[in-house]
Amino acid sequence: MLHANTDTSRRGATFLAKNSPMTTRALLVDLVQSNPRASKEDLFDRFRELIEGDEDHRSAIDWYFFVNMLTYAQSQGQRAVTVERRAERQEMVRAATAQVVNQFLSHPMLNGKEMRHCTGLEMAKFGKGYAKIAKRAGAKTVGEVMNESEVRELMAVA
């Protein structure tokens, strides 16, 4: 049986609901506007009474549900791939972060110097995250005052 709404490739459920010759959406909007104080349950019961036995409304509702669920079902395979890709990216970020964390003193700072060559005064300008290092280094360079594990320890707390 050929249906008017079979071409869903370019038409989402919302498009179908808005443009369907069956005015089920308009029926519901009118119901809600006519009963502004009605509860959700009362509106649902009244809606069901209005569409009971009306094949045009039933068909519009069926198509709306079907198109939404079809799109959902078809996207599940893509979602699994997305989850895998997200996990791969997170692992790459973790690895890159671990590499940077293990090399804080060699990390290039905003002024173009490696952290080890920045003074405490310079470190203070890079933001709150570097305040403890800045205080500890003072006028000396970070590399003169601290080793890698000390910087790592302060950065983990900061």
N, C-alpha and C positions, 0 to 999 in steps of 0.2 A: 504494500500500500504506500503510495507516494504522499508525503506530507509537505505542507507549505513551509515548514521550518527545518527541513533536512539540511540545508546549507548553513551549518553553524560555524564554518571555518572563518567567516568574516563577521559573524553576528554572535555576540555574547548573549547570555540570558537576559541581561538588563535591556539590551536593544530589542530583543524579542518581546519582552514584557511591555516596553513603552510603545512599540510599533505594531503589536499584534492586533488583528481585527477584533479579537476577543478582548473586551475591556475589563479584564479581571483586576488589573492594577488600579484602574479608575474606580472600580467598584469598592475596593478596599480603602482607597483614599477618601472617597465619599463617606464611607462607613465611619472612618476615624474622625473626619471633620464634623460629621453629624452627631457624634457621641464623644465629645472631648473629655468627659469625666468617666467614661467607661473603663473598666479594667481590661487588661490584656486578655484575660480569660473570657470575659463577656464579649469582647470584640471578636475573638476567635469563634466562639459559639455562634454568634450572629452571622459571621462570614460564612461559616459552614452551612447555615440554614439558607443563606442567599444563593449559594452555588449548588446546593443539593439538587441533583437530577439535571443540571444544566451541562450538557456535554461540551459546549464551546468553552465554558469556563474551566471545566475539568481538563480539557485538552491543553488549554493555555498554561494551567498550573503544572501539568505533567511535563510539558516541553520546557518550562522554566527550570524545574527540578532536574530534568534529564540533562539539559545543556550544562548546568552548573556541575553536576556530578560527573559528566563525561569529561569536562575540562579538568576537574580534580583528579579523576582516575588516570587520565593520560599524562598528567604532570607528575604522578608518583614515581615513574621511572626516572624522570629528569631530576626529581628531588633527591633520589638516592645518589645520583652522580654528583649533585651539588654538595651533599653532605660529605662525600668522599673528598671532593676538591677542597672543601672548607677545612677538613681535617689535615689534608696535605699542606695547605697554606699555613695553618696554625703550627704544624711541625716545623716548617721552614722558618717561620718567625721565631719559634722557640730556639732553633739551632742558631740562627743569626744573633739572637739576643744573648744566648750563652756565649757565643764567640766574642761579642762586644763586652759582655760582663767580665769575661776572662782577660780582657785587654783594655781595661779602663784607662790605664796610664797612656796607652797609645791612641786612644780615641781622639779624633780631631774635634776641636771645639769651634764655636762660632767665630772666634777671632783667627782661625786658621792654624793655630798651634795645637800640638798634641797636649793632652791634659797635663802630662808630666812637666811641660815647659811653661805652664800658666802659673802665675802667682795667685795667692789667696784673694787678693783684691780683684783680679780678673775673674776668678771663679765666682765671686759674689755677684758679678754682673750677669751671670748665666741663669739666675733664678734660684728659688728656694731649695730646689733639689740639691744644689751644690753648696748650701750655706755651711754645713758642718765641715766640709773639705776646706772651704774658704777660711773659716775661723781657725782651723788647725794649721793651715799653711801660712797664714798671715802674709808678710811681705816676701817670704821665700817661695820658691816654686814647689808645686805639689810633689814632684819627683824627688826633691831634696828632703822633704819632710816625711813622706809616706811611701810605703811599698804597695804592690798590687793588692794583696789581701786586706790591707787596712782600708784602701779606697773601696774595695768591693764590700767590706763590712759596713762602712758608712753609707754607701749607696743603697744597700739593701734596707737599711733603717730609714733612710731619708724619704 
